[in-house]
Amino acid sequence: MTYRIDVDADLCSGYGNCVVAAPDVFDLDPGTNLAVVQEGRPLPTDDAALREAEADCPARALRLTRR
C-alpha cells in the first residue's frame, strides 16, 4: 500500500522525529526547519516507517492518506 503524505506547516515545529523514524523519506528544510518529503518518496517499502513517523510526531503535523 502507498500513502500520500501531508505535512502541516502550521503545526510542524521541526522536532525531527519524522527524520529519525523515516530518514529515507523526510528531511528538515534548512531554511525553515520544517519537515519536507524527499523527492521520489514515498515508496511502498516506506509504509512501516511512515506510520512510525506519523505516530512519533509530537506536533501531529503529519497526515497519511492511503492511495
Rosetta silent file (secondary structure, phi, psi, omega in degrees, C-alpha in Angstrom):
SEQUENCE: MTYRIDVDADLCSGYGNCVVAAPDVFDLDPGTNLAVVQEGRPLPTDDAALREAEADCPARALRLTRR
SCORE:     score description
SCORE:     0.000 S_00000001
   1 L     0.000  148.168  176.286    0.000    0.000    0.000 S_00000001
   2 L  -120.033  159.696 -178.396    1.201    3.522   -0.586 S_00000001
   3 E  -124.458  152.620  165.456    0.392    6.738    1.206 S_00000001
   4 E   -97.735  137.254 -177.979    0.140   10.391    0.353 S_00000001
   5 E  -110.651  128.835  172.888    1.925   12.491    2.977 S_00000001
   6 E  -117.217  128.234  175.901    0.757   15.911    4.061 S_00000001
   7 E  -107.712  118.096  179.302    2.954   17.994    6.338 S_00000001
   8 L   -82.188  105.645 -176.814    1.035   20.768    8.085 S_00000001
   9 L   -64.688  -24.275  178.383    3.496   23.661    8.095 S_00000001
  10 L   -74.183  -26.400 -179.507    1.421   25.470   10.730 S_00000001
  11 L   -96.538  -30.954 -176.147    1.832   22.560   13.155 S_00000001
  12 L   -62.723  130.355  179.155    5.361   21.371   12.323 S_00000001
  13 L  -116.113    8.255  176.140    7.901   22.608   14.850 S_00000001
  14 L    73.236   27.228  179.176   10.970   20.926   13.394 S_00000001
  15 L   -62.254  -34.041  177.885   11.423   18.350   16.145 S_00000001
  16 L    87.560    5.176  178.172   12.869   15.901   13.592 S_00000001
  17 H   -59.222  -34.321  179.287   11.186   12.778   14.960 S_00000001
  18 H   -65.874  -36.285  179.119    9.986   12.010   11.426 S_00000001
  19 H   -67.611  -38.007  177.935   13.568   12.148   10.149 S_00000001
  20 H   -67.284  -43.435 -177.058   14.653    9.697   12.849 S_00000001
  21 H   -73.437  -35.295 -175.658   11.739    7.332   12.108 S_00000001
  22 L  -140.805   70.320 -174.559   11.953    7.571    8.307 S_00000001
  23 L   -65.923  -19.749  177.538   15.299    9.088    7.254 S_00000001
  24 L   -83.563  -11.624 -175.884   14.863    8.000    3.640 S_00000001
  25 L  -106.772  -43.719 -173.370   11.530    9.818    3.414 S_00000001
  26 E  -110.840  154.648  172.034   11.817   13.007    5.470 S_00000001
  27 E  -145.926  164.459  172.990   14.318   15.794    5.858 S_00000001
  28 E  -102.286  127.487  178.898   14.240   19.149    7.596 S_00000001
  29 L   -64.314  124.874 -176.746   14.328   22.135    5.290 S_00000001
  30 L   -65.243  -24.466 -178.995   17.467   24.122    6.248 S_00000001
  31 L   -82.511  -34.031 -175.664   15.737   27.443    5.630 S_00000001
  32 L  -113.825  -15.154 -175.484   12.560   26.837    7.601 S_00000001
  33 L    61.881   25.792  177.060   13.482   23.857    9.821 S_00000001
  34 L  -102.538  152.471  178.773   10.178   22.254    8.785 S_00000001
  35 E   -66.021  137.772  174.232    9.723   18.650    7.700 S_00000001
  36 E  -133.484  151.980  177.043    9.740   18.019    3.964 S_00000001
  37 E   -89.811  130.892 -179.273    9.239   14.844    1.974 S_00000001
  38 L   -68.667  147.525 -178.611   12.262   13.868   -0.081 S_00000001
  39 L   -57.807  138.656  178.831   11.840   13.766   -3.849 S_00000001
  40 L    83.834    2.488 -179.496   10.661   10.433   -5.200 S_00000001
  41 L  -113.959  156.704    3.748    9.127    9.383   -1.887 S_00000001
  42 L   -86.835  157.977  172.764    7.163    7.687   -0.500 S_00000001
  43 L  -106.787  159.417  177.831    7.696    4.230   -1.914 S_00000001
  44 H   -56.245  -28.535  179.593    5.568    1.198   -0.988 S_00000001
  45 H   -74.553   -8.357 -179.707    8.519   -0.074    1.066 S_00000001
  46 H   -88.079   -3.672 -169.806    8.304    3.062    3.258 S_00000001
  47 H   -54.131  -49.888 -177.257    4.899    2.209    4.742 S_00000001
  48 H   -63.090  -42.796  179.524    6.032    0.958    8.164 S_00000001
  49 H   -66.175  -35.922  178.196    8.449    3.863    8.636 S_00000001
  50 H   -64.979  -43.555  178.814    5.752    6.350    7.597 S_00000001
  51 H   -63.679  -38.394  177.387    3.302    5.021   10.161 S_00000001
  52 H   -65.261  -44.141  179.888    6.020    5.238   12.822 S_00000001
  53 H   -61.056  -42.636  179.204    6.891    8.810   11.788 S_00000001
  54 H   -62.561  -43.982 -179.260    3.235    9.853   11.960 S_00000001
  55 H   -68.058  -32.171 -176.403    2.850    8.291   15.417 S_00000001
  56 H   -84.404   -9.419 -177.015    6.119    9.830   16.698 S_00000001
  57 L   -73.564  111.731 -178.061    5.358   13.417   15.628 S_00000001
  58 L   -68.037  -22.489 -179.601    4.740   15.342   18.880 S_00000001
  59 L   -91.749   -5.912 -177.179    3.079   18.202   16.975 S_00000001
  60 L    55.612   42.313 -176.737    0.810   15.845   14.995 S_00000001
  61 L   -89.447   -8.462 -178.595    1.881   17.655   11.832 S_00000001
  62 E  -103.787  136.776  175.135    1.948   14.559    9.596 S_00000001
  63 E  -131.900  124.392  178.205   -1.111   13.084    7.969 S_00000001
  64 E  -101.390  134.291  176.024   -1.018    9.882    5.926 S_00000001
  65 E  -124.601  126.910  178.263   -3.742    9.147    3.398 S_00000001
  66 E   -66.342  139.307  176.305   -3.997    5.748    1.732 S_00000001
  67 L   -96.024    0.000    0.000   -3.872    5.852   -2.031 S_00000001
